[in-house]
Amino acid sequence: MIDHSFGYYWLAFFGLILVRYFFIAGGAYWLFYSYWKQIPGRRELRRSPPSLRAIQRDITLSLLSAIVFAFCAAFIILEYELGKTLLYTQIHQYGLWYLAVSFLAVLVLQDTYFYFIHRAFHHPFVFKWMHHGHHRSGDPSPWTSFAFDLPEGFVQALFFVGIVFIIPLHFSTLIAVLLTMTVWAVWNHLGFELLPASFSRHWLGKWLIGPTHHAIHHRKYTSHYGLYFTVWDRLLGTQDPNYDKAFDATLKRQPSE
């Protein structure tokens, strides 16, 4: 790897993060809100279409978050060049099996980290300056997926800054986690439910977070703090007892024009 300055890495990552955001979040919005309005089986979760002002606000916050994420990514690369992280490039160093194990391990650890910081963000003492921006739009849309206040964006990014010093990770694993996080965040904020009503009671579905599960959080604020899995919500009593009924209720809603 050719060594570059911090500014070079920051600018490169800032551009990549913006491309990722507009391609995945923007692409999802275009597909589900503009191009394919009458998707078979699509069930409405929003109470009204997102306003232009709300979309602009979400994009602005996402741009600010991208500044922070790029800063942390540049720091990680510089630390890697100094040999201080546990990132590696040779797959045979730990074997193919470790790619899958480390990928799942990071998802579990990130979900745990996210649950507790997310729940803390909702404390009245810090909510207004740590997490209020993410909820300003009311019902979420794909653009909301990375709309964070600057302090929250920094705390979220700290997970990746820390994990590369704790667990050996191949660069492909780190990229896979980042892509999974992005797609999952957009999916959770989609504003529609596409899965069948039986999904929330399926042995696998009941442990995974999706649009309906997260839409309840944006309505009630006091439940559903996880990112990928419902494990911590179930263990710590923040799983809405009416989640299954809410999932079923979306069947009665038709997509808005």
Buried (B, 14 or more C-beta within 10 A) or exposed (E): EEEBEEEEBBBBBBEBBBEBBBEBBBEBBEBBBEEEEEEEEBBBBBEEBBEEEBBEBBBEBBBBBBBBBBBBBBBBBBBBBEEEBEBBEEEEEBEEEBBEEBBEBBBEBBBBBBBEBBBBBBEEEBBEEBBEBBBBBBBBBBBBBBBBBBBBBBBBBBBBBEBBEEBBBBEEBBEBBBEBBBBBBBBBBBBBBBBEBEBBEEEEBBEBBBBBBBBBBBBEEEBBBBBBBBBBBEEEEBBBEEBBEBBBBBEEBEBEE
